[in-house]
């Protein structure tokens, strides 16, 4: 299993481009918006038990969801896929428009897809596959519209501890 020292070496520039391309393709099928964020850690202070880590991960995802403007999409159909290096965890957070029609048990399979490929040493593959699956799922409930615009950047965001 490959280990990652920080968020900056987690993905190469080529892998970030691969994920951005997957986001662009996925968003062609849907009015939804997808953002991918890689953070060094979810909290300033390291958390040692899984419950604290999950809580810190969720809090950071909620904060970043807002900072990245995902909550402001036209129909509240934005989704954040956040990978936290230190905790070795993934959080999927969706806007209210999606949560109102998509069962919450949808996200664990995407999280598993990403974590499995991270452990195998190919994080870009898992993230790209999850983005593709997300695009297909969103296209069923939120198909692309004639007046649809790309509301958010498709670039992968990489941030430090806080």
matplotlib code that plots the C-alpha trace (Angstrom):
import matplotlib.pyplot as plt

x = [0.0, 1.4, 1.6, 1.1, 2.9, 0.7, -2.1, 0.4, 2.0, -1.3, -2.1, 0.2, -0.8, -1.6, -3.9, -5.6, -6.2, -7.6, -10.1, -11.0, -11.7, -13.9, -15.8, -16.3, -17.7, -19.9, -21.4, -22.3, -25.0, -26.4, -27.4, -25.5, -22.1, -19.2, -16.2, -13.2, -11.2, -8.0, -7.0, -4.0, -6.2, -9.7, -8.6, -5.7, -5.4, -4.9, -7.8, -7.0, -10.2, -12.4, -15.5, -13.6, -12.0, -15.4, -16.8, -13.8, -14.1, -17.8, -17.2, -14.4, -16.5, -19.5, -17.1, -15.5, -18.8, -19.7, -16.3, -16.2, -19.7, -21.2, -24.3, -25.0, -25.7, -28.9, -30.9, -28.8, -27.4, -23.7, -21.7, -18.4, -16.0, -13.5, -10.4, -8.5, -5.0, -4.2, -7.5, -7.4, -11.1, -13.5, -16.6, -19.3, -21.6, -24.5, -26.7, -30.3, -31.7, -29.9, -30.5, -34.2, -34.4, -31.3, -31.2, -28.4, -27.1, -25.9, -22.7, -20.9, -20.3, -18.6, -16.5, -15.5, -14.6, -12.3, -10.7, -10.1, -8.1, -6.2, -5.0, -4.0, -1.9, -4.1, -6.3, -7.0, -8.6, -11.0, -11.9, -12.5, -14.7, -16.7, -17.2, -18.3, -20.8, -22.0, -22.6, -24.7, -26.7, -27.3, -28.3, -31.3, -32.7, -31.1, -30.6, -28.7, -30.8, -30.6, -29.7, -27.3, -24.0, -20.9, -21.4, -18.2, -14.7, -13.9, -10.3, -9.3, -8.8, -5.8, -5.6, -3.5, -4.4, -6.7]
y = [0.0, 3.4, 6.0, 9.7, 12.3, 15.3, 16.5, 18.0, 14.7, 12.7, 13.3, 14.3, 17.1, 14.5, 12.7, 16.0, 16.6, 13.1, 13.8, 17.2, 15.6, 13.0, 15.8, 17.6, 14.5, 13.6, 17.2, 17.0, 14.5, 16.4, 19.8, 18.8, 20.1, 18.0, 19.2, 17.1, 18.2, 16.7, 17.9, 17.1, 16.6, 17.3, 19.0, 21.1, 18.8, 15.1, 12.9, 9.4, 7.5, 6.8, 8.5, 11.8, 11.4, 11.0, 14.0, 16.1, 14.9, 15.8, 19.3, 20.0, 18.8, 21.0, 24.0, 23.4, 22.8, 26.3, 27.9, 26.3, 27.7, 24.3, 25.3, 28.1, 26.1, 26.9, 23.9, 22.9, 20.0, 20.2, 17.3, 17.4, 14.4, 15.1, 13.0, 13.5, 12.1, 12.0, 10.3, 8.1, 8.8, 10.1, 12.2, 12.7, 15.7, 16.6, 19.7, 19.8, 19.3, 16.0, 14.8, 15.3, 12.6, 10.4, 7.9, 8.6, 5.0, 5.9, 7.4, 4.5, 2.6, 5.7, 6.1, 2.4, 2.7, 5.6, 4.1, 0.8, 2.3, 4.7, 1.6, 0.0, 3.1, 4.6, 7.3, 9.0, 5.9, 5.5, 9.2, 9.3, 6.1, 7.6, 10.9, 8.9, 6.9, 10.1, 11.7, 8.8, 8.7, 12.5, 12.3, 10.2, 12.7, 15.9, 15.6, 18.3, 21.2, 23.4, 26.4, 24.6, 26.3, 25.0, 26.9, 25.7, 24.9, 21.3, 21.6, 19.4, 21.5, 20.6, 22.2, 21.8, 21.0, 24.0]
z = [0.0, -1.0, 1.7, 1.1, 3.1, 2.2, 0.0, -2.5, -3.5, -3.4, -7.1, -9.9, -12.2, -14.9, -12.4, -11.4, -15.1, -15.5, -12.7, -14.1, -17.4, -15.7, -14.0, -17.3, -19.0, -16.0, -15.9, -19.7, -18.7, -15.7, -14.4, -11.2, -10.3, -8.9, -7.0, -5.8, -2.9, -1.4, 2.1, 4.2, 7.3, 8.5, 11.7, 13.0, 16.0, 15.1, 16.1, 17.3, 17.4, 14.4, 15.8, 16.3, 12.8, 11.2, 13.0, 12.0, 8.4, 8.3, 9.8, 7.3, 4.4, 5.4, 5.8, 2.4, 0.7, 1.6, 0.9, -2.6, -3.4, -3.9, -1.8, -4.2, -7.4, -9.1, -8.0, -5.0, -7.0, -6.1, -4.8, -2.9, -2.9, -0.2, 0.4, 3.7, 3.7, 7.4, 8.3, 5.2, 4.8, 2.1, 2.6, 0.0, 0.7, -1.6, -1.8, -0.6, -4.1, -4.4, -0.8, -1.3, -4.1, -3.7, -0.9, 1.6, 1.3, -2.2, -1.0, 0.8, -2.5, -3.9, -0.8, -1.0, -4.7, -3.9, -0.8, -2.4, -5.3, -2.9, -1.0, -4.3, -5.2, -7.9, -6.3, -9.6, -11.0, -8.1, -7.9, -11.7, -11.5, -8.6, -10.6, -13.6, -11.5, -9.9, -13.2, -14.4, -11.2, -11.3, -15.0, -14.0, -11.5, -12.8, -16.6, -18.4, -19.5, -22.6, -20.5, -18.3, -17.5, -15.8, -12.5, -10.7, -11.7, -12.6, -11.3, -8.3, -5.2, -3.0, 0.5, 3.6, 7.1, 7.4]

ax = plt.figure().add_subplot(projection="3d")
ax.plot(x, y, z, "-o")
ax.set_aspect("equal")
plt.show()
